[in-house]
Amino acid sequence: MAIPPTRKQLADWQAAGADPADKPRTRYKLGPVWDRSQVDPLPPLAEPVALDPPITESDGDTLAWRCHALRP
């Protein structure tokens, strides 16, 4: 990646006489590069799930098997 001189660096260089030998240079920086072959494709979108609780009709002792954990 190329990093050109900043405006401040160029202004300071011009204020110092603009000697071509002292002109701020473009710097280069290494950075990561990705290729499509290096990454996995995203999975398909998930199917939405209903958020409503299941509702069953309760009569008598149909849920008695659940109540023993609530009793001391």
MMTF fields as JSON, N, C-alpha, C and O atoms, coordinates in Angstrom:
{
  "mmtfVersion": "1.0.0",
  "mmtfProducer": "UNKNOWN",
  "numBonds": 287,
  "numAtoms": 288,
  "numGroups": 72,
  "numChains": 1,
  "numModels": 1,
  "chainsPerModel": [1],
  "groupsPerChain": [72],
  "chainIdList": ["A"],
  "bondAtomList": [4, 2, 8, 6, 12, 10, 16, 14, 20, 18, 24, 22, 28, 26, 32, 30, 36, 34, 40, 38, 44, 42, 48, 46, 52, 50, 56, 54, 60, 58, 64, 62, 68, 66, 72, 70, 76, 74, 80, 78, 84, 82, 88, 86, 92, 90, 96, 94, 100, 98, 104, 102, 108, 106, 112, 110, 116, 114, 120, 118, 124, 122, 128, 126, 132, 130, 136, 134, 140, 138, 144, 142, 148, 146, 152, 150, 156, 154, 160, 158, 164, 162, 168, 166, 172, 170, 176, 174, 180, 178, 184, 182, 188, 186, 192, 190, 196, 194, 200, 198, 204, 202, 208, 206, 212, 210, 216, 214, 220, 218, 224, 222, 228, 226, 232, 230, 236, 234, 240, 238, 244, 242, 248, 246, 252, 250, 256, 254, 260, 258, 264, 262, 268, 266, 272, 270, 276, 274, 280, 278, 284, 282],
  "bondOrderList": [1, 1, 1, 1, 1, 1, 1, 1, 1, 1, 1, 1, 1, 1, 1, 1, 1, 1, 1, 1, 1, 1, 1, 1, 1, 1, 1, 1, 1, 1, 1, 1, 1, 1, 1, 1, 1, 1, 1, 1, 1, 1, 1, 1, 1, 1, 1, 1, 1, 1, 1, 1, 1, 1, 1, 1, 1, 1, 1, 1, 1, 1, 1, 1, 1, 1, 1, 1, 1, 1, 1],
  "groupList": [{"groupName": "MET", "atomNameList": ["N", "CA", "C", "O"], "elementList": ["N", "C", "C", "O"], "formalChargeList": [0, 0, 0, 0], "bondAtomList": [1, 0, 2, 1, 3, 2], "bondOrderList": [1, 1, 2], "singleLetterCode": "M", "chemCompType": "L-PEPTIDE LINKING"}, {"groupName": "ALA", "atomNameList": ["N", "CA", "C", "O"], "elementList": ["N", "C", "C", "O"], "formalChargeList": [0, 0, 0, 0], "bondAtomList": [1, 0, 2, 1, 3, 2], "bondOrderList": [1, 1, 2], "singleLetterCode": "A", "chemCompType": "L-PEPTIDE LINKING"}, {"groupName": "ILE", "atomNameList": ["N", "CA", "C", "O"], "elementList": ["N", "C", "C", "O"], "formalChargeList": [0, 0, 0, 0], "bondAtomList": [1, 0, 2, 1, 3, 2], "bondOrderList": [1, 1, 2], "singleLetterCode": "I", "chemCompType": "L-PEPTIDE LINKING"}, {"groupName": "PRO", "atomNameList": ["N", "CA", "C", "O"], "elementList": ["N", "C", "C", "O"], "formalChargeList": [0, 0, 0, 0], "bondAtomList": [1, 0, 2, 1, 3, 2], "bondOrderList": [1, 1, 2], "singleLetterCode": "P", "chemCompType": "L-PEPTIDE LINKING"}, {"groupName": "THR", "atomNameList": ["N", "CA", "C", "O"], "elementList": ["N", "C", "C", "O"], "formalChargeList": [0, 0, 0, 0], "bondAtomList": [1, 0, 2, 1, 3, 2], "bondOrderList": [1, 1, 2], "singleLetterCode": "T", "chemCompType": "L-PEPTIDE LINKING"}, {"groupName": "ARG", "atomNameList": ["N", "CA", "C", "O"], "elementList": ["N", "C", "C", "O"], "formalChargeList": [0, 0, 0, 0], "bondAtomList": [1, 0, 2, 1, 3, 2], "bondOrderList": [1, 1, 2], "singleLetterCode": "R", "chemCompType": "L-PEPTIDE LINKING"}, {"groupName": "LYS", "atomNameList": ["N", "CA", "C", "O"], "elementList": ["N", "C", "C", "O"], "formalChargeList": [0, 0, 0, 0], "bondAtomList": [1, 0, 2, 1, 3, 2], "bondOrderList": [1, 1, 2], "singleLetterCode": "K", "chemCompType": "L-PEPTIDE LINKING"}, {"groupName": "GLN", "atomNameList": ["N", "CA", "C", "O"], "elementList": ["N", "C", "C", "O"], "formalChargeList": [0, 0, 0, 0], "bondAtomList": [1, 0, 2, 1, 3, 2], "bondOrderList": [1, 1, 2], "singleLetterCode": "Q", "chemCompType": "L-PEPTIDE LINKING"}, {"groupName": "LEU", "atomNameList": ["N", "CA", "C", "O"], "elementList": ["N", "C", "C", "O"], "formalChargeList": [0, 0, 0, 0], "bondAtomList": [1, 0, 2, 1, 3, 2], "bondOrderList": [1, 1, 2], "singleLetterCode": "L", "chemCompType": "L-PEPTIDE LINKING"}, {"groupName": "ASP", "atomNameList": ["N", "CA", "C", "O"], "elementList": ["N", "C", "C", "O"], "formalChargeList": [0, 0, 0, 0], "bondAtomList": [1, 0, 2, 1, 3, 2], "bondOrderList": [1, 1, 2], "singleLetterCode": "D", "chemCompType": "L-PEPTIDE LINKING"}, {"groupName": "TRP", "atomNameList": ["N", "CA", "C", "O"], "elementList": ["N", "C", "C", "O"], "formalChargeList": [0, 0, 0, 0], "bondAtomList": [1, 0, 2, 1, 3, 2], "bondOrderList": [1, 1, 2], "singleLetterCode": "W", "chemCompType": "L-PEPTIDE LINKING"}, {"groupName": "GLY", "atomNameList": ["N", "CA", "C", "O"], "elementList": ["N", "C", "C", "O"], "formalChargeList": [0, 0, 0, 0], "bondAtomList": [1, 0, 2, 1, 3, 2], "bondOrderList": [1, 1, 2], "singleLetterCode": "G", "chemCompType": "PEPTIDE LINKING"}, {"groupName": "TYR", "atomNameList": ["N", "CA", "C", "O"], "elementList": ["N", "C", "C", "O"], "formalChargeList": [0, 0, 0, 0], "bondAtomList": [1, 0, 2, 1, 3, 2], "bondOrderList": [1, 1, 2], "singleLetterCode": "Y", "chemCompType": "L-PEPTIDE LINKING"}, {"groupName": "VAL", "atomNameList": ["N", "CA", "C", "O"], "elementList": ["N", "C", "C", "O"], "formalChargeList": [0, 0, 0, 0], "bondAtomList": [1, 0, 2, 1, 3, 2], "bondOrderList": [1, 1, 2], "singleLetterCode": "V", "chemCompType": "L-PEPTIDE LINKING"}, {"groupName": "SER", "atomNameList": ["N", "CA", "C", "O"], "elementList": ["N", "C", "C", "O"], "formalChargeList": [0, 0, 0, 0], "bondAtomList": [1, 0, 2, 1, 3, 2], "bondOrderList": [1, 1, 2], "singleLetterCode": "S", "chemCompType": "L-PEPTIDE LINKING"}, {"groupName": "GLU", "atomNameList": ["N", "CA", "C", "O"], "elementList": ["N", "C", "C", "O"], "formalChargeList": [0, 0, 0, 0], "bondAtomList": [1, 0, 2, 1, 3, 2], "bondOrderList": [1, 1, 2], "singleLetterCode": "E", "chemCompType": "L-PEPTIDE LINKING"}, {"groupName": "CYS", "atomNameList": ["N", "CA", "C", "O"], "elementList": ["N", "C", "C", "O"], "formalChargeList": [0, 0, 0, 0], "bondAtomList": [1, 0, 2, 1, 3, 2], "bondOrderList": [1, 1, 2], "singleLetterCode": "C", "chemCompType": "L-PEPTIDE LINKING"}, {"groupName": "HIS", "atomNameList": ["N", "CA", "C", "O"], "elementList": ["N", "C", "C", "O"], "formalChargeList": [0, 0, 0, 0], "bondAtomList": [1, 0, 2, 1, 3, 2], "bondOrderList": [1, 1, 2], "singleLetterCode": "H", "chemCompType": "L-PEPTIDE LINKING"}],
  "groupTypeList": [0, 1, 2, 3, 3, 4, 5, 6, 7, 8, 1, 9, 10, 7, 1, 1, 11, 1, 9, 3, 1, 9, 6, 3, 5, 4, 5, 12, 6, 8, 11, 3, 13, 10, 9, 5, 14, 7, 13, 9, 3, 8, 3, 3, 8, 1, 15, 3, 13, 1, 8, 9, 3, 3, 2, 4, 15, 14, 9, 11, 9, 4, 8, 1, 10, 5, 16, 17, 1, 8, 5, 3],
  "groupIdList": [1, 2, 3, 4, 5, 6, 7, 8, 9, 10, 11, 12, 13, 14, 15, 16, 17, 18, 19, 20, 21, 22, 23, 24, 25, 26, 27, 28, 29, 30, 31, 32, 33, 34, 35, 36, 37, 38, 39, 40, 41, 42, 43, 44, 45, 46, 47, 48, 49, 50, 51, 52, 53, 54, 55, 56, 57, 58, 59, 60, 61, 62, 63, 64, 65, 66, 67, 68, 69, 70, 71, 72],
  "secStructList": [7, 3, 3, 7, 7, 7, 2, 2, 2, 2, 2, 2, 2, 2, 2, 6, 6, 7, 7, 4, 4, 4, 7, 7, 7, 7, 3, 3, 7, 7, 7, 7, 7, 7, 7, 4, 4, 4, 1, 7, 7, 7, 7, 7, 7, 7, 7, 7, 7, 7, 7, 1, 7, 7, 7, 7, 7, 7, 7, 6, 6, 6, 6, 2, 2, 2, 2, 6, 6, 6, 7, 7],
  "xCoordList": [0.845, 0.0, 0.905, 1.838, 0.622, 1.422, 0.923, -0.282, 1.864, 1.541, 2.258, 3.455, 1.536, 2.174, 2.486, 1.942, 3.356, 3.661, 2.406, 1.535, 2.342, 1.198, 1.341, 2.413, 0.242, 0.275, 1.237, 1.929, 1.277, 2.178, 3.638, 4.458, 3.958, 5.324, 5.7, 6.809, 4.776, 5.051, 5.179, 6.034, 4.328, 4.4, 5.721, 6.347, 6.144, 7.424, 8.586, 9.534, 8.509, 9.551, 9.625, 10.716, 8.449, 8.436, 8.921, 9.59, 8.588, 9.036, 10.548, 11.175, 11.125, 12.565, 13.362, 14.587, 12.698, 13.414, 13.125, 13.603, 12.377, 11.962, 13.141, 13.142, 14.132, 15.295, 14.85, 14.355, 15.014, 14.554, 15.18, 14.564, 16.375, 17.027, 16.363, 16.449, 15.697, 15.067, 13.555, 12.878, 13.017, 11.561, 11.067, 11.66, 9.971, 9.424, 9.037, 8.446, 9.37, 9.145, 7.869, 7.386, 7.352, 6.227, 6.754, 7.741, 6.072, 6.467, 5.496, 4.386, 5.929, 5.099, 4.98, 5.926, 3.777, 3.507, 2.935, 2.098, 3.394, 2.861, 1.509, 1.287, 0.615, -0.701, -1.189, -0.688, -2.166, -2.675, -3.424, -4.093, -3.294, -3.987, -4.726, -4.144, -6.007, -6.822, -7.221, -7.477, -7.268, -7.737, -9.013, -9.16, -9.919, -11.175, -10.945, -11.75, -9.864, -9.603, -9.195, -9.179, -8.867, -8.432, -9.569, -9.348, -10.75, -11.864, -12.995, -13.2, -13.721, -14.867, -16.098, -16.228, -17.0, -18.232, -19.105, -19.031, -19.916, -20.817, -21.913, -22.331, -22.388, -23.472, -24.774, -24.891, -25.745, -27.019, -27.706, -27.421, -28.601, -29.312, -30.125, -30.665, -30.212, -30.953, -32.451, -32.916, -33.182, -34.639, -35.132, -34.675, -36.048, -36.551, -37.385, -38.061, -37.318, -38.044, -39.137, -38.934, -40.289, -41.39, -41.007, -40.487, -41.261, -40.883, -42.031, -41.852, -43.203, -44.346, -44.156, -43.707, -44.489, -44.358, -45.414, -46.493, -45.11, -46.133, -47.286, -47.073, -48.48, -49.669, -50.408, -50.744, -50.655, -51.444, -52.569, -52.427, -53.661, -54.781, -54.451, -54.005, -54.669, -54.371, -55.664, -56.396, -55.941, -57.126, -56.745, -56.107, -57.135, -56.848, -55.367, -54.74, -54.818, -53.422, -52.512, -51.55, -52.785, -51.945, -50.525, -49.59, -50.361, -49.013, -48.506, -47.585, -49.088, -48.679, -47.225, -46.536, -46.751, -45.372, -44.379, -43.222, -44.818, -43.964, -44.004, -43.078, -45.04, -45.232, -44.437, -44.252, -43.963, -43.231, -41.957, -41.541, -41.331, -40.101, -40.41, -39.515, -41.64, -42.003, -42.398, -42.383, -42.747, -43.174, -41.958, -41.01, -41.974, -40.837, -40.793, -39.895],
  "yCoordList": [-1.156, 0.0, 1.238, 1.336, 2.156, 3.382, 4.418, 4.613, 5.078, 6.145, 7.406, 7.565, 8.303, 9.521, 10.481, 10.329, 11.466, 12.441, 13.236, 13.489, 13.618, 14.404, 15.855, 16.297, 16.564, 17.994, 18.766, 19.674, 18.4, 19.083, 18.836, 19.754, 17.585, 17.282, 18.075, 18.603, 18.16, 18.923, 20.416, 21.087, 20.951, 22.369, 22.673, 23.697, 21.79, 21.982, 21.938, 22.716, 21.03, 20.91, 22.184, 22.67, 22.728, 23.958, 25.141, 26.027, 25.168, 26.264, 26.208, 27.231, 25.033, 24.871, 25.138, 25.019, 25.495, 25.825, 24.898, 25.15, 23.854, 22.922, 22.335, 22.299, 21.881, 21.228, 19.846, 19.046, 19.546, 18.268, 17.053, 15.988, 17.195, 16.078, 15.746, 14.615, 16.743, 16.55, 16.368, 16.379, 16.202, 16.07, 14.814, 13.743, 14.949, 13.768, 12.695, 12.991, 11.484, 10.382, 9.608, 9.619, 8.948, 8.048, 6.79, 6.199, 6.389, 5.181, 4.058, 4.306, 2.846, 1.683, 0.825, 0.675, 0.265, -0.541, -1.882, -1.935, -2.958, -4.276, -4.449, -3.96, -5.139, -5.399, -6.771, -7.329, -7.316, -8.633, -8.591, -7.611, -9.662, -9.793, -11.12, -12.154, -11.096, -12.303, -12.668, -11.805, -13.958, -14.488, -15.285, -15.861, -15.317, -16.046, -17.519, -18.127, -18.09, -19.505, -19.757, -20.906, -18.699, -18.865, -18.771, -19.018, -18.43, -18.266, -19.213, -19.519, -19.669, -20.544, -19.703, -18.594, -20.21, -19.461, -19.432, -20.332, -18.412, -18.304, -19.348, -19.698, -19.856, -20.836, -20.149, -18.927, -20.928, -20.317, -19.715, -20.082, -18.798, -18.143, -19.158, -20.106, -18.96, -19.871, -19.657, -18.557, -20.732, -20.639, -20.07, -20.509, -19.108, -18.565, -19.615, -20.444, -19.557, -20.483, -19.705, -18.561, -20.328, -19.688, -19.499, -20.419, -18.317, -18.017, -18.194, -17.987, -18.571, -18.792, -20.096, -21.085, -20.119, -21.359, -22.367, -21.975, -23.647, -24.628, -24.581, -24.488, -24.645, -24.563, -25.886, -26.348, -26.488, -27.714, -27.521, -26.814, -28.152, -28.107, -28.999, -30.135, -28.483, -29.229, -29.472, -28.533, -30.728, -31.038, -32.117, -33.111, -31.913, -32.888, -32.946, -31.922, -34.138, -34.352, -34.619, -35.377, -34.03, -34.282, -33.766, -34.284, -32.742, -32.208, -32.563, -31.917, -33.569, -33.967, -34.425, -34.227, -35.019, -35.498, -34.344, -34.56, -33.123, -31.941, -31.29, -30.57, -31.534, -30.837, -31.428, -30.745, -32.662, -33.245, -32.452, -32.406, -31.83, -31.063, -29.749, -29.16, -29.299, -28.055, -28.254, -27.303, -29.467, -29.739, -30.039, -30.675, -29.583, -29.854, -31.29, -31.672],
  "zCoordList": [0.0, 0.0, 0.0, 0.796, -0.881, -0.98, 0.021, 0.184, 0.688, 1.633, 1.15, 1.389, 0.473, -0.023, 1.13, 2.224, 0.892, 1.942, 2.321, 1.489, 3.588, 4.052, 3.589, 3.176, 3.673, 3.299, 4.188, 3.727, 5.468, 6.402, 6.016, 6.053, 5.645, 5.239, 3.982, 3.89, 3.014, 1.798, 2.093, 1.515, 2.997, 3.362, 4.069, 3.799, 4.968, 5.663, 4.67, 4.783, 3.701, 2.682, 1.834, 1.535, 1.445, 0.649, 1.464, 0.932, 2.765, 3.618, 3.84, 4.116, 3.723, 3.926, 2.652, 2.666, 1.552, 0.329, -0.832, -1.938, -0.631, -1.679, -2.436, -3.667, -1.71, -2.328, -2.828, -2.034, -4.132, -4.675, -3.983, -3.941, -3.45, -2.777, -1.439, -0.962, -0.834, 0.477, 0.392, 1.42, -0.806, -0.96, -0.234, -0.368, 0.542, 1.236, 0.216, -0.823, 0.524, -0.411, -0.073, 1.06, -1.087, -0.872, -0.205, -0.644, 0.873, 1.593, 1.226, 0.756, 1.447, 1.158, 2.409, 3.182, 2.581, 3.756, 3.298, 2.398, 3.923, 3.605, 4.272, 5.38, 3.605, 4.152, 3.714, 2.738, 4.431, 4.07, 2.738, 2.41, 1.997, 0.722, 0.743, 1.072, 0.392, 0.402, -1.009, -1.849, -1.25, -2.515, -2.234, -1.157, -3.185, -2.982, -2.649, -1.943, -3.147, -2.889, -1.431, -0.99, -0.677, 0.704, 1.717, 2.903, 1.292, 2.226, 1.842, 0.667, 2.855, 2.629, 2.327, 2.845, 1.498, 1.236, 2.488, 3.324, 2.609, 3.746, 3.645, 2.541, 4.787, 4.744, 4.311, 4.407, 3.838, 3.446, 4.668, 5.808, 4.405, 5.504, 6.29, 5.719, 7.593, 8.458, 8.293, 7.995, 8.496, 8.453, 9.782, 10.837, 9.757, 11.024, 11.77, 11.16, 13.078, 13.935, 14.651, 15.058, 14.799, 15.52, 16.985, 17.618, 17.519, 18.894, 19.877, 21.077, 19.389, 20.272, 21.04, 20.462, 22.331, 23.095, 22.635, 22.189, 22.74, 22.363, 23.355, 24.563, 22.85, 23.703, 23.601, 22.511, 24.767, 24.814, 25.815, 26.812, 25.53, 26.457, 27.65, 27.484, 28.83, 30.047, 30.802, 31.117, 31.089, 31.902, 32.909, 32.561, 34.135, 35.183, 35.509, 35.78, 35.482, 35.871, 34.673, 34.8, 33.535, 32.359, 32.541, 31.93, 33.383, 33.629, 35.028, 35.528, 35.661, 37.003, 37.018, 38.018, 35.955, 35.899, 36.019, 36.38, 35.722, 35.804, 37.188, 37.563, 37.924, 39.197, 40.356, 41.363, 40.259, 41.385, 41.699, 42.857, 40.7, 40.951, 41.69, 42.296, 41.643, 42.303, 43.755, 44.535, 44.124, 45.502, 46.379, 45.918, 47.654, 48.54, 48.998, 49.748]
}
